[in-house]
Amino acid sequence: MEKELGKILIIDDDEDVLIAAKLLLKKHAKEVIIEKNPKKIPFLMNNGTYDVILLDMNFSHDTTSGKEGFYWLEQILEADPKAVVILITAFGDVEMAVKALKEGATDFVLKPWQNEKLLATLSSAVRLKQSYKEVEKLKSAKKQLEDDISKPFNDIIGDSPAMKNVFSIIDKVAGTDANVLILGENGTGKELVARALHKRSLRKDNVFVGVDMGAITETLFESELFGHKKGAFTDAKEDRAGRFEVASGGSLFLDEIGNLSMPLQSKLLTVLQGRQVTRIGTNKPVDIDIRLICATNMPVYDMVAENTFRQDLLYRINTVEIHLPPLRDRQDDINLLADHFVKVYSEKYRKPLKKIAPSTYKKLSKYSWPGNIRELQHAIERAIIMSEGNVLMPDDFFFLVQKQDNQNDAVDNLNLDDVEKNVILKAINKHSGNISKAAKELGLTRASLYRRLEKHGL
């Protein structure tokens, strides 16, 4: 039983009881804190976490009714609803014991206690506390895993030399706990690489938590990442673990980290250096054990030179860097990716598996793909939905329009039909084939735009 009792807080106004309890328990607990004045309970609860709390039921103002003990029990459970509290009294009876349990106490012991019985009671209470922690962590992890399962395209597809180099780096670094920074344009698959690192790591059986740093406002940053206590601010209706706590034991992926302001970078750096987080509304630091993976599409080295990204934070997050190539630099992979997305979306929309015509492959390979893999994915999805034949033809990708090398070309041709066609194509290209958005930009209804598409053979 040595040191298995964790951190214990004992509150009793009898100094002899406190000394006796501490002498007994310090052999079996990591830490024993004693307090004579119950009025210090709010301070103690706000500045520490305890595996078990031993609380006297009767203090000097009231020696027999137990009212003070019930009052302080309520205060403890309000501060920490999952606190494990054992009430102690010299005037116990069955009725008071039952009431104590109904009020939220874990157990009830009488003074003078038998040492072995007290140790056994505390040991059971500690196991209960550990189970509370496990349940909370498992609930958070379960939700995260459910979100992960619903993520499409968890495998990285590629056979080009550029991607083989990426795979080589992943194989070398995945088995370590080294921090990784993934650099690449939007839509190149940075999150897929992060997930691949996690799946090949020693933490693969634990949770992978992804956070889009660009989507978190400054006001919610600390709450989302570090957690909060119930009542810490207006919308804090319950205790909540932050992403760092949820990810502890697993991997934490901070996407678009280059979007953080300098003050938020400073807060993040403090946590990474100390390996601890403190929930909003408390002063209790919580140890974290994470494997950190970050990603950005921004030029972080230029940002360091411009003093918009902290150099010390960059050193902290980029033990190893992985540069993801844009799709235009991995032409060999376009056909592989296209075939993959055709299969995925044919199944999703319950359509017969379609083939891609050789002329379509040629068109896809000539396009520059400014939106990278994400744009290709959306293009295939749209073509699967809109095409009528069993083979995807170049015309099924009419919305893929290369930017004009010479911006004056459109002006040189003053034929109104050609100008209208050109403007429509640009609008559709700008909005990645979204007809509603293109129509709105052109000042047309969807029906009007469809008529013009038909008119121009688009």
Wavefront OBJ file of the C-alpha trace (Angstrom):
o trace
v 0.000 0.000 0.000
v 3.096 2.196 0.063
v 2.448 5.697 -1.316
v -0.718 4.538 -3.067
v -3.021 7.053 -1.392
v -1.918 10.060 -3.415
v -2.590 13.549 -2.068
v -4.815 13.756 1.008
v -6.387 16.812 2.643
v -7.567 16.521 6.265
v -9.760 19.215 7.850
v -10.494 18.957 11.594
v -10.456 21.500 14.418
v -8.878 18.964 16.805
v -5.126 19.372 16.484
v -4.446 15.990 18.117
v -6.598 14.297 15.473
v -4.738 16.100 12.679
v -1.309 15.104 14.037
v -2.353 11.481 14.601
v -3.845 11.197 11.125
v -0.793 12.722 9.466
v 1.599 10.420 11.317
v -0.436 7.418 10.187
v -1.036 8.443 6.592
v 2.298 9.988 5.596
v 3.740 6.469 5.264
v 1.098 5.584 2.689
v 0.362 8.866 0.891
v 2.430 11.017 -1.465
v 1.374 14.139 0.423
v -0.762 14.841 3.513
v -2.074 18.373 4.063
v -3.762 19.211 7.382
v -5.924 22.241 8.159
v -7.580 23.252 11.431
v -9.695 26.149 10.128
v -12.549 25.095 7.784
v -12.873 28.651 6.492
v -9.712 28.033 4.486
v -11.452 25.325 2.454
v -12.307 27.659 -0.495
v -8.643 28.689 -0.750
v -7.432 25.090 -0.503
v -9.904 23.905 -3.160
v -8.992 26.681 -5.558
v -5.262 26.085 -5.264
v -4.930 22.340 -5.284
v -6.406 18.992 -6.275
v -6.748 16.109 -3.839
v -7.278 12.403 -4.244
v -9.218 12.205 -0.975
v -10.539 14.793 1.488
v -11.145 13.821 5.115
v -13.646 16.294 6.601
v -14.778 16.590 10.214
v -18.543 16.931 10.602
v -18.538 18.932 13.821
v -16.468 22.005 14.543
v -16.242 24.207 17.629
v -19.486 26.152 16.998
v -21.560 23.000 16.723
v -20.269 19.781 18.277
v -23.036 17.295 17.623
v -25.497 18.091 14.797
v -23.087 17.792 11.861
v -24.546 20.914 10.183
v -21.138 22.519 9.743
v -19.784 19.371 8.160
v -22.679 19.248 5.680
v -22.182 22.938 4.877
v -18.474 22.472 4.113
v -19.217 19.278 2.177
v -21.487 21.335 -0.061
v -18.775 23.970 -0.535
v -16.197 21.321 -1.471
v -18.481 19.629 -3.994
v -19.419 22.970 -5.503
v -15.730 23.704 -6.059
v -15.047 20.190 -7.372
v -18.118 18.041 -8.172
v -15.902 14.965 -8.505
v -14.175 15.413 -5.140
v -13.991 12.263 -3.008
v -14.938 13.268 0.546
v -14.964 11.047 3.642
v -16.767 12.543 6.646
v -15.478 11.859 10.168
v -17.259 12.377 13.476
v -17.350 11.160 17.050
v -21.153 11.324 17.134
v -22.171 9.164 14.209
v -25.376 7.275 13.722
v -27.092 5.535 10.831
v -29.375 8.471 9.982
v -26.474 10.927 9.753
v -24.424 8.456 7.710
v -27.219 7.979 5.172
v -27.745 11.733 4.898
v -24.013 12.274 4.361
v -23.984 9.796 1.493
v -27.074 11.402 -0.057
v -25.386 14.800 0.159
v -22.443 13.509 -1.884
v -20.002 12.055 0.626
v -18.145 8.950 -0.480
v -17.944 7.309 2.929
v -18.307 7.898 6.678
v -15.945 6.976 9.545
v -16.208 7.336 13.309
v -13.660 8.699 15.768
v -11.668 7.097 17.241
v -10.937 5.124 14.099
v -9.180 1.804 13.673
v -6.011 2.398 11.663
v -6.410 -0.563 9.330
v -10.041 0.261 8.662
v -9.217 3.914 7.914
v -6.441 2.884 5.522
v -8.754 0.447 3.748
v -11.457 3.122 3.429
v -8.968 5.627 2.011
v -7.565 3.064 -0.418
v -11.064 2.389 -1.800
v -11.715 6.127 -2.031
v -8.510 6.699 -4.000
v -9.475 3.984 -6.482
v -12.844 5.697 -6.872
v -11.125 9.031 -7.563
v -8.924 7.396 -10.174
v -11.985 5.888 -11.832
v -13.601 9.366 -11.989
v -10.516 10.680 -13.766
v -10.463 7.749 -16.167
v -14.164 8.115 -16.984
v -13.771 11.842 -17.712
v -10.742 11.211 -19.895
v -12.411 8.292 -21.697
v -15.528 10.356 -22.418
v -13.436 13.121 -23.952
v -11.282 10.624 -25.819
v -14.362 8.727 -27.079
v -15.844 11.907 -28.522
v -12.542 12.763 -30.157
v -12.166 9.249 -31.582
v -15.701 9.372 -32.968
v -14.816 12.624 -34.681
v -11.639 11.021 -36.031
v -13.503 8.022 -37.442
v -15.820 10.322 -39.360
v -12.856 12.050 -41.025
v -12.623 11.019 -44.685
v -9.481 9.938 -46.566
v -7.303 9.025 -43.623
v -4.660 7.472 -45.898
v -2.102 9.482 -47.810
v -2.005 8.691 -51.517
v 1.091 9.350 -53.567
v 3.850 7.672 -55.527
v 5.790 10.681 -56.774
v 9.433 11.254 -55.717
v 8.319 14.278 -53.672
v 5.858 12.179 -51.648
v 8.305 9.302 -51.245
v 10.590 11.759 -49.503
v 7.731 12.775 -47.189
v 7.005 9.104 -46.389
v 10.681 8.561 -45.583
v 10.684 11.400 -43.053
v 7.440 10.165 -41.476
v 8.942 6.675 -41.018
v 12.038 8.121 -39.350
v 10.319 10.498 -36.951
v 6.982 8.800 -36.167
v 8.369 6.443 -33.531
v 9.867 9.293 -31.525
v 8.204 11.992 -29.437
v 9.977 14.750 -31.378
v 7.901 17.855 -32.110
v 7.076 18.111 -35.817
v 6.248 21.178 -37.918
v 4.456 20.496 -41.221
v 4.772 23.223 -43.850
v 2.725 23.436 -47.030
v 0.068 25.297 -48.974
v -3.630 25.008 -48.162
v -5.126 21.736 -49.327
v -1.872 19.766 -49.515
v -2.873 17.273 -46.780
v -1.079 18.538 -43.679
v -3.628 16.986 -41.318
v -3.310 13.606 -43.047
v 0.435 13.691 -42.420
v -0.179 14.573 -38.758
v -2.544 11.604 -38.422
v -0.028 9.332 -40.148
v 2.618 10.389 -37.624
v 0.238 9.542 -34.782
v -0.789 6.162 -36.240
v 2.849 5.103 -36.551
v 3.836 6.395 -33.099
v 4.050 4.705 -29.701
v 0.937 6.735 -28.789
v -1.226 5.221 -31.534
v -3.600 3.573 -29.033
v -4.340 6.927 -27.410
v -6.279 9.908 -28.703
v -5.332 12.243 -31.560
v -6.683 15.767 -30.956
v -6.712 18.316 -33.769
v -7.216 22.044 -33.248
v -7.677 24.644 -35.998
v -5.847 27.594 -34.464
v -7.107 29.904 -37.172
v -10.714 29.258 -36.113
v -10.225 30.051 -32.403
v -10.848 33.628 -31.301
v -8.508 35.306 -28.832
v -11.236 35.334 -26.172
v -11.786 31.564 -26.414
v -8.148 30.554 -26.845
v -7.410 29.688 -23.209
v -10.791 28.033 -22.632
v -10.461 25.824 -25.723
v -6.847 24.824 -25.172
v -6.449 24.913 -21.387
v -10.022 24.320 -20.171
v -12.148 26.142 -17.617
v -13.960 25.717 -14.338
v -17.725 26.038 -14.011
v -18.647 29.694 -13.488
v -15.269 31.027 -14.669
v -17.119 33.171 -17.231
v -20.689 33.676 -18.434
v -21.000 30.618 -20.676
v -18.941 28.291 -18.470
v -21.878 26.111 -17.357
v -19.750 23.106 -16.424
v -16.159 22.107 -15.821
v -14.409 21.445 -19.102
v -11.046 19.940 -19.927
v -9.071 21.811 -22.585
v -7.584 20.206 -25.680
v -4.193 19.813 -23.979
v -5.714 17.756 -21.152
v -7.820 15.657 -23.523
v -4.753 14.920 -25.659
v -2.556 13.963 -22.699
v -1.071 10.558 -23.418
v -1.672 11.014 -27.139
v -0.907 13.513 -29.900
v -1.985 17.161 -30.167
v -2.166 18.680 -33.653
v -2.181 22.492 -33.802
v -3.158 23.405 -37.362
v -2.542 26.893 -38.813
v -0.322 27.855 -35.889
v 1.033 30.767 -37.939
v -2.288 32.586 -37.413
v -1.710 33.099 -33.681
v -1.146 36.622 -32.410
v 2.039 37.366 -30.461
v 0.249 37.369 -27.034
v -1.284 33.954 -27.756
v 2.075 32.651 -28.964
v 3.509 33.667 -25.592
v 0.794 31.772 -23.678
v 1.299 28.702 -25.827
v 5.066 28.803 -25.334
v 4.635 28.966 -21.544
v 2.537 25.790 -21.583
v 4.935 23.944 -23.892
v 7.901 24.856 -21.712
v 6.253 23.958 -18.410
v 4.287 20.943 -19.711
v 1.403 22.117 -17.514
v -1.926 23.846 -18.097
v -4.136 25.740 -15.670
v -7.867 25.857 -16.310
v -9.505 29.284 -16.329
v -10.994 29.987 -12.909
v -8.482 27.915 -10.946
v -4.888 28.127 -9.821
v -4.340 24.389 -10.129
v -1.701 23.380 -12.668
v -2.345 20.064 -14.452
v 0.548 18.062 -15.866
v 0.265 17.170 -19.550
v 2.007 14.519 -21.624
v 1.553 15.176 -25.340
v 3.306 14.619 -28.629
v 3.083 18.005 -30.404
v 2.527 18.299 -34.144
v 2.010 21.730 -35.717
v 1.241 22.905 -39.240
v 0.990 26.155 -41.169
v 0.740 27.451 -44.715
v 2.411 30.703 -43.726
v 6.106 31.634 -44.214
v 7.052 31.346 -40.531
v 10.749 32.071 -41.097
v 9.883 35.344 -42.836
v 7.469 36.056 -39.982
v 10.274 35.575 -37.454
v 12.373 38.111 -39.374
v 9.391 40.493 -39.353
v 8.828 39.946 -35.601
v 5.339 38.531 -36.133
v 6.252 35.004 -34.990
v 8.340 34.200 -31.919
v 11.671 32.629 -32.725
v 11.741 30.709 -29.419
v 8.315 29.216 -30.200
v 9.503 28.186 -33.669
v 12.509 26.428 -32.105
v 10.165 24.676 -29.674
v 7.791 23.282 -32.336
v 10.121 22.357 -35.206
v 12.495 19.676 -33.971
v 11.730 18.063 -37.333
v 10.165 19.780 -40.363
v 8.140 18.139 -43.111
v 7.589 20.148 -46.303
v 4.516 19.054 -48.261
v 4.766 19.745 -51.994
v 1.864 21.400 -53.831
v -0.092 19.187 -56.228
v 1.398 20.969 -59.270
v 4.815 19.614 -58.206
v 3.594 16.023 -57.940
v 2.056 15.415 -61.370
v 2.581 11.659 -61.051
v 0.020 11.553 -58.241
v -2.881 13.357 -59.922
v -4.251 10.236 -61.635
v -3.917 8.169 -58.448
v -5.774 10.790 -56.427
v -8.449 11.235 -59.081
v -9.124 7.470 -59.174
v -9.321 7.402 -55.389
v -11.855 10.244 -55.186
v -13.951 8.748 -58.002
v -14.296 5.555 -55.965
v -15.060 7.438 -52.745
v -17.762 9.669 -54.219
v -19.306 6.973 -56.390
v -19.898 5.002 -53.179
v -21.036 8.060 -51.231
v -23.655 9.076 -53.793
v -24.623 5.476 -54.646
v -23.642 5.785 -58.281
v -22.059 3.135 -60.539
v -18.274 3.307 -60.407
v -17.274 5.682 -63.194
v -14.133 5.657 -65.272
v -11.974 8.592 -66.273
v -11.312 9.092 -69.966
v -7.654 9.427 -71.094
v -8.431 12.909 -72.411
v -9.760 13.825 -68.961
v -6.571 12.624 -67.276
v -4.698 14.862 -69.691
v -6.850 17.866 -68.811
v -6.448 17.235 -65.078
v -2.666 16.967 -65.416
v -2.433 20.277 -67.281
v -4.396 22.207 -64.684
v -2.322 24.044 -62.055
v -4.525 23.131 -59.033
v -4.115 26.306 -56.955
v -6.324 24.673 -54.296
v -4.195 21.517 -54.346
v -5.668 18.145 -53.315
v -8.727 19.751 -51.735
v -9.608 21.393 -55.066
v -9.135 18.103 -56.932
v -11.326 16.357 -54.375
v -14.135 18.894 -54.808
v -13.769 18.802 -58.605
v -14.197 15.014 -58.683
v -17.135 15.195 -56.281
v -18.905 17.762 -58.436
v -18.227 15.771 -61.622
v -19.608 12.563 -60.057
v -22.805 14.380 -59.059
v -23.360 16.263 -62.333
v -22.155 13.838 -65.015
v -24.681 11.597 -66.752
v -22.447 9.040 -68.448
v -20.358 6.196 -67.061
v -17.129 7.865 -68.163
v -15.938 11.240 -66.892
v -15.108 13.401 -69.898
v -13.197 16.711 -70.057
v -16.501 18.574 -70.392
v -17.478 17.310 -66.933
v -14.702 19.573 -65.596
v -15.673 22.733 -67.487
v -15.206 24.812 -64.343
v -11.442 24.183 -64.273
v -10.157 27.262 -66.065
v -6.521 28.258 -66.144
v -5.741 31.868 -65.388
v -4.859 33.845 -68.485
v -1.136 34.412 -68.874
v -1.930 37.684 -70.578
v -4.584 39.592 -68.661
v -5.288 41.723 -71.769
v -6.434 38.726 -73.837
v -9.988 39.081 -72.581
v -10.030 42.724 -73.573
v -8.646 42.055 -77.069
v -11.741 40.039 -77.983
v -14.746 42.371 -77.841
v -17.327 39.864 -79.040
v -20.094 40.139 -76.403
v -20.827 36.407 -76.334
v -17.147 35.593 -75.846
v -16.791 38.244 -73.149
v -19.868 36.894 -71.323
v -18.563 33.328 -71.555
v -15.161 34.394 -70.267
v -16.632 36.305 -67.307
v -18.884 33.382 -66.373
v -15.952 30.969 -66.465
v -13.870 33.263 -64.253
v -16.682 33.587 -61.720
v -17.195 29.823 -61.577
v -13.469 29.224 -61.276
v -13.157 31.809 -58.529
v -15.791 30.014 -56.468
v -14.505 26.493 -57.236
v -17.587 25.511 -59.210
v -20.120 26.762 -56.640
v -22.995 27.909 -58.882
v -24.838 29.802 -56.121
v -21.803 31.925 -55.210
v -20.868 32.500 -58.866
v -24.429 33.602 -59.687
v -24.452 35.998 -56.750
v -21.156 37.564 -57.827
v -22.453 37.946 -61.400
v -25.719 39.492 -60.189
v -27.765 36.615 -61.619
v -30.183 34.040 -60.266
v -29.120 30.395 -60.315
v -31.672 29.729 -63.066
v -30.311 32.587 -65.186
v -26.763 31.359 -64.781
v -27.730 27.805 -65.748
v -29.397 29.176 -68.915
v -26.196 30.992 -69.828
v -24.116 27.886 -69.137
v -26.352 25.964 -71.516
v -26.182 28.774 -74.083
v -22.372 28.716 -74.127
v -22.108 24.926 -74.003
v -20.633 24.981 -70.543
l 1 2 3 4 5 6 7 8 9 10 11 12 13 14 15 16 17 18 19 20 21 22 23 24 25 26 27 28 29 30 31 32 33 34 35 36 37 38 39 40 41 42 43 44 45 46 47 48 49 50 51 52 53 54 55 56 57 58 59 60 61 62 63 64 65 66 67 68 69 70 71 72 73 74 75 76 77 78 79 80 81 82 83 84 85 86 87 88 89 90 91 92 93 94 95 96 97 98 99 100 101 102 103 104 105 106 107 108 109 110 111 112 113 114 115 116 117 118 119 120 121 122 123 124 125 126 127 128 129 130 131 132 133 134 135 136 137 138 139 140 141 142 143 144 145 146 147 148 149 150 151 152 153 154 155 156 157 158 159 160 161 162 163 164 165 166 167 168 169 170 171 172 173 174 175 176 177 178 179 180 181 182 183 184 185 186 187 188 189 190 191 192 193 194 195 196 197 198 199 200 201 202 203 204 205 206 207 208 209 210 211 212 213 214 215 216 217 218 219 220 221 222 223 224 225 226 227 228 229 230 231 232 233 234 235 236 237 238 239 240 241 242 243 244 245 246 247 248 249 250 251 252 253 254 255 256 257 258 259 260 261 262 263 264 265 266 267 268 269 270 271 272 273 274 275 276 277 278 279 280 281 282 283 284 285 286 287 288 289 290 291 292 293 294 295 296 297 298 299 300 301 302 303 304 305 306 307 308 309 310 311 312 313 314 315 316 317 318 319 320 321 322 323 324 325 326 327 328 329 330 331 332 333 334 335 336 337 338 339 340 341 342 343 344 345 346 347 348 349 350 351 352 353 354 355 356 357 358 359 360 361 362 363 364 365 366 367 368 369 370 371 372 373 374 375 376 377 378 379 380 381 382 383 384 385 386 387 388 389 390 391 392 393 394 395 396 397 398 399 400 401 402 403 404 405 406 407 408 409 410 411 412 413 414 415 416 417 418 419 420 421 422 423 424 425 426 427 428 429 430 431 432 433 434 435 436 437 438 439 440 441 442 443 444 445 446 447 448 449 450 451 452 453 454 455 456 457 458
